[in-house]
Amino acid sequence: MIRAIEEFPSFFQPRGAEPLIIDCGSNIGVSALEWKTRWPMSRVICFEPDPDAFRLLSLNIEYNDIPGIRCIHAALTDFDGTTNLYGDMGHGADARGNSIRPEWGQREGSSVVAVPCCKLSRHLRGQNVSFLKLDIEGAEENVLRESFTHLASVDALYVEVHETTDLVSENSSDRIEELLKQSRFHLEKETRFSAHSLPPEMNAWQKSVNAKQTHFLAWRDSPP
């Protein structure tokens, strides 16, 4: 997460003194801390489903005594309720790759836990969102489709799309690209698999399921 922050989108300047940023897939809060450093008056809503990662996220915000951050223990989905989270769970576990999609999160030795889930649309409705980060390990297309009519209120957006051979019928970077274009975003697209995105012991799994990531930077005003 610390290495990734150097590459994290800084291509937009929020409008207003108190921009609203929605962080879907907050992990332990590195991105939120970065935003509060850049824009101290920003308001940040953090979503994180992994129970232990959420505990650390909450502690990081509390111990750093940072105002204006709301932490929600939930996965983003296209329905409200509960759902299963698959992956490496528990104290000291590596939460990278944990997912509500078994095609991405369920691997040899992984476990499963029921977690709260909710729709993104009700957090976008009636809001002017300066920045939306969506890094939710394979659920991106469902969430974007569910909240599509509210994306017009989002000034800029970062999406990391997760695909495998079995998952692409449900979560496709090509279809997400079309959704973002339909919402009249300007786009930059990069397909890659960063060395630090997943633990090294998952390299064999990555090759066996043809796992890949596609990054989209999206904005509404002039390109950077």
Secondary structure as GFF3:
##gff-version 3
##sequence-region A 1 224
A	DSSP	alpha_helix	2	5	.	.	.	ID=ss1
A	DSSP	beta_strand	20	24	.	.	.	ID=ss2
A	DSSP	alpha_helix	30	38	.	.	.	ID=ss3
A	DSSP	beta_strand	43	47	.	.	.	ID=ss4
A	DSSP	alpha_helix	51	63	.	.	.	ID=ss5
A	DSSP	beta_strand	69	72	.	.	.	ID=ss6
A	DSSP	beta_strand	75	77	.	.	.	ID=ss7
A	DSSP	beta_strand	81	87	.	.	.	ID=ss8
A	DSSP	alpha_helix	102	105	.	.	.	ID=ss9
A	DSSP	beta_strand	111	119	.	.	.	ID=ss10
A	DSSP	alpha_helix	121	124	.	.	.	ID=ss11
A	DSSP	beta_strand	129	134	.	.	.	ID=ss12
A	DSSP	alpha_helix	140	146	.	.	.	ID=ss13
A	DSSP	three_ten_helix	148	153	.	.	.	ID=ss14
A	DSSP	beta_strand	154	163	.	.	.	ID=ss15
A	DSSP	alpha_helix	173	182	.	.	.	ID=ss16
A	DSSP	beta_strand	186	192	.	.	.	ID=ss17
A	DSSP	three_ten_helix	200	202	.	.	.	ID=ss18
A	DSSP	alpha_helix	203	209	.	.	.	ID=ss19
A	DSSP	beta_strand	212	219	.	.	.	ID=ss20
###
